[in-house]
Amino acid sequence: MDTQQPNDTPLSWPLVILFTAGRVVLNTTYRMVYPFLPALARGLGVNVSAIQWLIRARSGAGLITPLAGSMADLWGRKAMMLLGLGLYTGGVSIAIFWPTYPGLFAAIMLAGIGKFIFDPVTQAYVGDRVDYARRGLVMSIVEFGWSASFIVGVPLVGWLIGRAGWRAPYPWMTLLGLVCFIWLWRTLPNDRPQAAATRTRVLQSVGAVLARPAALAGLGVGLLISLANESLQIVYGQWMEGNFGLTVAALGASTIVIGVAELTAEGLVAGLADRIGKRRAVGLGAMLNIVACLVLPFTRVSLIAALVGYFAFFITFEFTLVSSFPLLSELAPQTRATLMSVNFAALTLGRMLGSIVGPGLFPFGLLAVGASAALADALALALLIAFVRVDGE
């Protein structure tokens, strides 16, 4: 089976900046629904549960990513990145012209699918062009696009929604998506596409990944830590608003704390993962996140305590997740884009399950949600220790 072979051309820093900027735009749209979930529901005149179901549906759409990854292995990375940005830009524009619940559903679904295509293919592109010994550094820099969305993007979204309603961010998102599309189209070198893919070859790519026990266990690790995070994150806006009476703008500002935590975690991955080993970094992060999940429910005594608790929760989760990306990228190098895309499918499946577990347990208190998240982390740690191995680590 022909596969996408690594290109000897090194990855330039301008392209790293481009990938990071694109991730900021896509992730802002992806993440804004969590803190502003009650505001979106009020603006559309629907129940909070209707927006929660929208989030679950978006997570389910992430299961298509193995197909995108296989196509990137066979057709080339650039075409799939452009497809992802195109779907995102077209999706967010729908909310401008069709400001209803079905319109928002379509916008969030298409924007989410665009992200699910773009993210793993950029990771595969980095994996093709950066040695494994330095890959933790470069991948963590690209992942700054995740934390920056909460430090810069989501607070701006909160400000716009507070001034002009839930529709206000979408024209800006459309414009920024178009800018990123043109920027990538003009600057990213064309990579050599393989022969036209067939359904059989796509299935062979996925099968080659799933046939590797270490890769399969690595996917399980991602699914479980994603489940743990989502189960707490999806009730975050409700919990903060209910306990502290925060306004929409204040909720947006509070996300800066989470963004700083994630930025710090990505910086720690950049500095530590390559030195101590990616596998060890993932294990350390999972153990610390277990502690954070169990402590978080006891921080409701004050807003400051709650923000400190969420800082600890998000810094440990993000450190675990980002450390796992370079580790996974070396578990099936000949089908790297397929593996990274299957991993995103596993992450989205974890989020989908977490979006059910979190609201289902929330009526019993945040402690029930935190305990279930800690259990998922413990299972992920067991899989990592038992099955995930990379030569030299």
For each residue, the residues with C-beta under 8 A, 3 or more apart:
1: 201 204 205 208
2: 74 194 195
3: 73 74 194 205 334 335
4: 72 73 74 76 77 124 128 191 194 336 337
5:
6: 127 128 129 333
7: 128 129 191
8:
9: 129 189
10: 129 130
11: 15 16 125 126 129 130 138
12: 15 16
13: 16 17
14: 17 18 187
15: 11 12 18 19 187 188
16: 11 12 13 19 20 126 138 141 142
17: 13 14 20 21
18: 14 15 21 22 180 183 184 187 188
19: 15 16 22 23 122 125 126 142 145
20: 16 17 23 24 141 142 144 145 148
21: 17 18 24 25 145 180 183
22: 18 19 25 26 85 118 122 145 180 184
23: 19 20 26 27 118 119 122 142 143 144 145 146 149
24: 20 21 27 28 145 148 149 152 153
25: 21 22 28 29 88 153 173 176 177 180
26: 22 23 29 30 84 85 88 111 114 115 118 119 145 177
27: 23 24 30 31 115 145 146 148 149 153
28: 24 25 31 32 149 152 153 154 156 157 173
29: 25 26 32 88 92 108 111 115 169 173
30: 26 27 33 111 112 115 149
31: 27 28 34 149 150 153 154 255
32: 28 29 35 36 153 154 157 169
33: 30 36 37 40 51 54 55 108
34: 31 37 55 233 234 236 237
35: 32 154 158 236 237 240 251 252 254 255
36: 32 33 39 40 157 158 161 166 237 248 251 252
37: 33 34 40 41 48 51 52 55 234 237 238
38: 41 42 48 237 238 241
39: 36 42 43 161 166 248 251
40: 33 36 37 43 44 51 104 166
41: 37 38 44 46 47 48 50 51
42: 38 39 45
43: 39 40 161 165 166 167
44: 40 41 50 51 100 101 104 166
45: 42
46: 41 50 51 101
47: 41 50
48: 37 38 41 51 52 238
49: 52 53 359
50: 41 44 46 47 53 54 101
51: 33 37 40 41 44 46 48 54 55
52: 37 48 49 55 56 234 355 359
53: 49 50 56 57
54: 33 50 51 57 58 104 105 108 109
55: 33 34 37 51 52 58 59 234 351 355
56: 52 53 59 60 352 355 356
57: 53 54 60 61 105 109
58: 54 55 61 62 108 109 112
59: 55 56 62 230 348 349 351 352 355
60: 56 57 63 348 352
61: 57 58 64 109 112 113 116 348
62: 58 59 65 112 113 116 344 345 347 348 349 351 352
63: 60 66 345 348 349
64: 61 67 68 113 116 345
65: 62 68 69 116 117 120 341 342 344 345 348
66: 63 69 70 206 338 341 342 345
67: 64 70 71 202 341
68: 64 65 71 72 80 83 84 116 117 120 121 341
69: 65 66 72 73 120 121 124 205 337 338 339 340 341 342 344
70: 66 67 73 74 197 201 202 205 206 335 337 338 341
71: 67 68 74 75 79 80 197 202
72: 4 68 69 75 76 77 79 80 121 124 337 338 341
73: 3 4 69 70 124 194 205 335 336 337 338
74: 2 3 4 70 71 193 194 195 196 197 201 202 205
75: 71 72 79 80 193 194 196 197
76: 4 72 79 80 190 191 192 193 194
77: 4 72 80 81 121 122 124 125 128 191 337
78: 81 82 184 188 189 190 191
79: 71 72 75 76 82 83 193
80: 68 71 72 75 76 77 83 84 117 118 121 337
81: 77 78 84 85 117 118 121 122 125 184 188
82: 78 79 85 86 181 184 185
83: 68 79 80 86 87 114 117
84: 26 68 80 81 87 88 113 114 115 116 117 118 119 121
85: 22 26 81 82 88 89 114 118 177 180 181 184
86: 82 83 89 90 114 181
87: 83 84 90 91 110 111 113 114 117
88: 25 26 29 84 85 91 92 110 111 114 115 118 177
89: 85 86 92 93 114 174 177 178 181
90: 86 87 93 94 110
91: 87 88 94 106 107 108 109 110 111 112 113 114
92: 29 88 89 95 96 107 110 111 170 173 174 177
93: 89 90 96 97 107 170 174
94: 90 91 97 98 103 106 107 110
95: 92 98 99 103 104 107 167 170
96: 92 93 99 167 170 171 174
97: 93 94 103
98: 94 95 102 103 106
99: 95 96 103 104 167
100: 44 103 104
101: 44 46 50 104 105
102: 98 105 106
103: 94 95 97 98 99 100 106 107
104: 40 44 54 95 99 100 101 107 108
105: 54 57 101 102 108 109
106: 91 94 98 102 103 109 110
107: 91 92 93 94 95 103 104 110 111 170
108: 29 33 54 58 91 104 105 111 112
109: 54 57 58 61 91 105 106 112 113
110: 87 88 90 91 92 94 106 107 113 114
111: 26 29 30 87 88 91 92 107 108 114 115 173
112: 30 58 61 62 91 108 109 115 116
113: 61 62 64 84 87 91 109 110 116 117
114: 26 83 84 85 86 87 88 89 91 110 111 117 118
115: 26 27 29 30 84 88 111 112 118 119
116: 61 62 64 65 68 84 112 113 119 120 344 345 348
117: 65 68 80 81 83 84 87 113 114 120 121
118: 22 23 26 80 81 84 85 88 114 115 121 122
119: 23 26 84 115 116 122 123 344
120: 65 68 69 116 117 123 124 337 340 341 343 344
121: 68 69 72 77 80 81 84 117 118 124 125 337 340 341
122: 19 22 23 77 81 118 119 125 126 142
123: 119 120 126 127 139 142 325 329 340
124: 4 69 72 73 77 120 121 127 128 329 336 337 340 341
125: 11 19 77 81 121 122 128 129 191
126: 11 16 19 122 123 129 130 135 138 139 142 329
127: 6 123 124 130 135 139 326 329 330 333 336 340
128: 4 6 7 77 124 125 336
129: 6 7 9 10 11 125 126
130: 10 11 126 127 134 135 138 139
131: 134 135
132: 135 326 329 330 390
133: 274
134: 130 131 137 138 274
135: 126 127 130 131 132 138 139 274 326 329 330
136: 139 140 269 270 273 274 278 281 323 326
137: 134 140 141 270 273 274
138: 11 16 126 130 134 135 141 142
139: 123 126 127 130 135 136 142 143 269 322 325 326 329
140: 136 137 143 144 266 267 269 270 273 322
141: 16 20 137 138 144 266 270
142: 16 19 20 23 122 123 126 138 139 145
143: 23 139 140 146 147 266 269 318 322 325
144: 20 23 140 141 147 148 263 266
145: 19 20 21 22 23 24 26 27 142 148 149
146: 23 27 143 149 150 262 266 318
147: 143 144 150 151 259 260 261 262 263 265 266 318
148: 20 24 27 144 145 151 152 153 259 263
149: 23 24 27 28 30 31 145 146 152 153 154 259
150: 31 146 147 153 154 155 255 256 258 259 262
151: 147 148 155 255 256 259 260 263
152: 24 28 148 149 155 156 259
153: 24 25 27 28 31 32 148 149 150 156 157
154: 28 31 32 35 149 150 157 158 252 255 259
155: 150 151 152 158 159 252 253 255 256
156: 28 152 153 159 160 169 252
157: 28 32 36 153 154 160 161 169 252
158: 35 36 154 155 161 162 248 249 251 252 253 255
159: 155 156 162 163 249 252
160: 156 157 163 164 168 169 172
161: 36 39 43 157 158 164 165 166 168 169 248 252
162: 158 159 247 248 249 252
163: 159 160 168
164: 160 161 167 168
165: 43 161 168
166: 36 39 40 43 44 161 169
167: 43 95 96 99 164 170
168: 160 161 163 164 165 171 172
169: 29 32 156 157 160 161 166 172 173
170: 92 93 95 96 107 167 173 174
171: 96 168 174 175
172: 160 168 169 175 176
173: 25 28 29 92 111 169 170 176 177
174: 89 92 93 96 170 171 177 178
175: 171 172 178 179
176: 25 172 173 179 180
177: 25 26 85 88 89 92 173 174 180 181
178: 89 174 175 181 182
179: 175 176 182 183
180: 18 21 22 25 85 176 177 183 184
181: 82 85 86 89 177 178 184 185
182: 178 179 185 186
183: 18 21 179 180 186 187
184: 18 22 78 81 82 85 180 181 187 188
185: 82 181 182 188
186: 182 183
187: 14 15 18 183 184
188: 15 18 78 81 184 185
189: 9 78
190: 76 78
191: 4 7 76 77 78 125
192: 76
193: 74 75 76 79
194: 2 3 4 73 74 75 76 197
195: 2 74
196: 74 75
197: 70 71 74 75 194 201 202
198: 201 202
199: 202 203
200: 203 204
201: 1 70 74 197 198 204 205
202: 67 70 71 74 197 198 199 205 206
203: 199 200 206 207
204: 1 200 201 207 208
205: 1 3 69 70 73 74 201 202 208 209 335 338
206: 66 70 202 203 209 210 338 342
207: 203 204 210 211
208: 1 204 205 211 212 332 334 335 338
209: 205 206 212 215 332 335 338 339 342
210: 206 207 215 216 342
211: 207 208
212: 208 209 215 216 331 332
213: 216 217 387
214: 217 218 331 387 388 389 390
215: 209 210 212 218 219 328 331 332 339
216: 210 212 213 219 220 387
217: 213 214 220 221 383 384 386 387 388
218: 214 215 221 222 324 327 328 331 343 384 388
219: 215 216 222 223 328 342 343 346
220: 216 217 223 224 346 380 383
221: 217 218 224 225 282 286 324 380 383 384 388
222: 218 219 225 226 321 324 328 343 346 347 350
223: 219 220 226 227 346 347 349 350 353
224: 220 221 227 228 350 376 377 379 380 383
225: 221 222 228 229 286 289 317 320 321 324 350 376 377 380
226: 222 223 229 230 321 346 347 348 349 350 351 354
227: 223 224 230 231 350 351 353 354 357 373 376
228: 224 225 231 232 289 293 317 354 372 373 374 376 377 380
229: 225 226 232 233 317 321 351 354 373
230: 59 226 227 233 234 350 351 352 353 354 355 358
231: 227 228 234 235 354 355 357 358 361 369 372 373 376
232: 228 229 235 236 293 296 313 354 358 366 369 370 373
233: 34 229 230 236 354 358
234: 34 37 52 55 230 231 354 355 358 359
235: 231 232 238 239 358 359 362 366 369
236: 34 35 232 233 239 240 310
237: 34 35 36 37 38 240 241 251
238: 37 38 48 235 241 242 362
239: 235 236 242 243 300 362 366
240: 35 236 237 243 244 246 251 254 306
241: 38 237 238 244 245 246 251
242: 238 239
243: 239 240 300 306
244: 240 241 303 306
245: 241
246: 240 241 250 251 254
247: 162 250 251
248: 36 39 158 161 162 251 252
249: 158 159 162 252 253
250: 246 247 253 254
251: 35 36 39 158 237 240 241 246 247 248 254 255
252: 35 36 154 155 156 157 158 159 161 162 248 249 255
253: 155 158 249 250 256
254: 35 240 246 250 251 257 258 307
255: 31 35 150 151 154 155 158 251 252 258 259
256: 150 151 155 253 259 260
257: 254 260 261 307 310 311
258: 150 254 255 261 262 310 311 314
259: 147 148 149 150 151 152 154 255 256 262 263
260: 147 151 256 257 263 264 311
261: 147 257 258 264 265 310 311 312 313 314 315 318
262: 146 147 150 258 259 265 266 314 315 318
263: 144 147 148 151 259 260 266 267
264: 260 261 267 268 315
265: 147 261 262 268 269 314 315 316 317 318 319 322
266: 140 141 143 144 146 147 262 263 269 270 318 322
267: 140 263 264 270 271
268: 264 265 271 272 315 319
269: 136 139 140 143 265 266 272 273 281 319 322 323
270: 136 137 140 141 266 267 273
271: 267 268 275
272: 268 269 275 276 281
273: 136 137 140 269 270 276 277 278 281 322 323 326
274: 133 134 135 136 137 278 326
275: 271 272
276: 272 273 280 281 284
277: 273 280 281 393
278: 136 273 274 281 282 323 324 326 327 390 393
279: 282 283 327 384 388 389 390 393
280: 276 277 283 284 393
281: 136 269 272 273 276 277 278 284 285 319 320 323
282: 221 278 279 285 286 320 323 324 327 384 388
283: 279 280 286 287 381 384 385
284: 276 280 281 287 288 319
285: 281 282 288 289 316 317 319 320 321 323
286: 221 225 282 283 289 290 320 377 378 380 381 384
287: 283 284 290 291 381
288: 284 285 291 292 316 319
289: 225 228 285 286 292 293 313 316 317 320 377
290: 286 287 293 294 374 377 378 381
291: 287 288 294 295 316
292: 288 289 295 296 309 312 313 316 317
293: 228 232 289 290 296 313 370 371 373 374 377
294: 290 291 297 370 371 374
295: 291 292 298 299 309 312 370
296: 232 292 293 299 309 310 312 313 366 370
297: 294 300 365 366 367 369 370
298: 295 301 309 367
299: 295 296 302 305 306 308 309 310
300: 239 243 297 305 306 366
301: 298 305
302: 299 305 306
303: 244 306 307
304: 307 308
305: 299 300 301 302 308 309
306: 240 243 244 299 300 302 303 309 310
307: 254 257 303 304 310 311
308: 299 304 305 311 312
309: 292 295 296 298 299 305 306 312 313
310: 236 257 258 261 296 299 306 307 313 314
311: 257 258 260 261 307 308 314 315
312: 261 292 295 296 308 309 315 316
313: 232 261 289 292 293 296 309 310 316 317
314: 258 261 262 265 310 311 317 318
315: 261 262 264 265 268 311 312 318 319
316: 265 285 288 289 291 292 312 313 319 320
317: 225 228 229 265 285 289 292 313 314 320 321
318: 143 146 147 261 262 265 266 314 315 321 322
319: 265 268 269 281 284 285 288 315 316 322 323
320: 225 281 282 285 286 289 316 317 323 324
321: 222 225 226 229 285 317 318 324 325
322: 139 140 143 265 266 269 273 318 319 325
323: 136 269 273 278 281 282 285 319 320 326 327
324: 218 221 222 225 278 282 320 321 327 328
325: 123 139 143 321 322 328 329 340 343
326: 127 132 135 136 139 273 274 278 323 329 330
327: 218 278 279 282 323 324 330 331 388 390 393
328: 215 218 219 222 324 325 331 339 340 343
329: 123 124 126 127 132 135 139 325 326 333 336 339 340
330: 127 132 135 326 327 333 390
331: 212 214 215 218 327 328 339 388 390
332: 208 209 212 215 335 336 338 339
333: 6 127 329 330 336
334: 3 208
335: 3 70 73 205 208 209 332 338 339
336: 4 73 124 127 128 329 332 333 339 340
337: 4 69 70 72 73 77 80 120 121 124 340 341
338: 66 69 70 72 73 205 206 208 209 332 335 341 342
339: 69 209 215 328 329 331 332 335 336 342 343
340: 69 120 121 123 124 127 325 328 329 336 337 343 344
341: 65 66 67 68 69 70 72 120 121 124 337 338 344 345
342: 65 66 69 206 209 210 219 338 339 345 346
343: 120 218 219 222 325 328 339 340 346 347
344: 62 65 69 116 119 120 340 341 347 348
345: 62 63 64 65 66 116 341 342 348 349
346: 219 220 222 223 226 342 343 349 350
347: 62 222 223 226 343 344 350 351
348: 59 60 61 62 63 65 116 226 344 345 351 352
349: 59 62 63 223 226 345 346 352 353
350: 222 223 224 225 226 227 230 346 347 353 354
351: 55 59 62 226 227 229 230 347 348 354 355
352: 56 59 60 62 230 348 349 355 356
353: 223 227 230 349 350 356 357
354: 226 227 228 229 230 231 232 233 234 350 351 357 358 373
355: 52 55 56 59 230 231 234 351 352 358 359
356: 56 352 353 359 360
357: 227 231 353 354 360 361 369 372
358: 230 231 232 233 234 235 354 355 361 362 369
359: 49 52 234 235 355 356 362
360: 356 357 363
361: 231 357 358 364 368 369 372
362: 235 238 239 358 359 365 366 368 369
363: 360
364: 361 367 368
365: 297 362 368 369
366: 232 235 239 296 297 300 362 369 370
367: 297 298 364 370 371
368: 361 362 364 365 371 372
369: 231 232 235 297 357 358 361 362 365 366 372 373
370: 232 293 294 295 296 297 366 367 373 374
371: 293 294 367 368 374 375
372: 228 231 357 361 368 369 375 376
373: 227 228 229 231 232 293 354 369 370 376 377
374: 228 290 293 294 370 371 377 378
375: 371 372 378 379
376: 224 225 227 228 231 372 373 379 380
377: 224 225 228 286 289 290 293 373 374 380 381
378: 286 290 374 375 381 382
379: 224 375 376 382 383
380: 220 221 224 225 228 286 376 377 383 384
381: 283 286 287 290 377 378 384 385
382: 378 379 385 386
383: 217 220 221 224 379 380 386 387 388
384: 217 218 221 279 282 283 286 380 381 387 388
385: 283 381 382 388
386: 217 382 383
387: 213 214 216 217 383 384
388: 214 217 218 221 279 282 327 331 383 384 385
389: 214 279 393
390: 132 214 278 279 327 330 331 393
391:
392:
393: 277 278 279 280 327 389 390
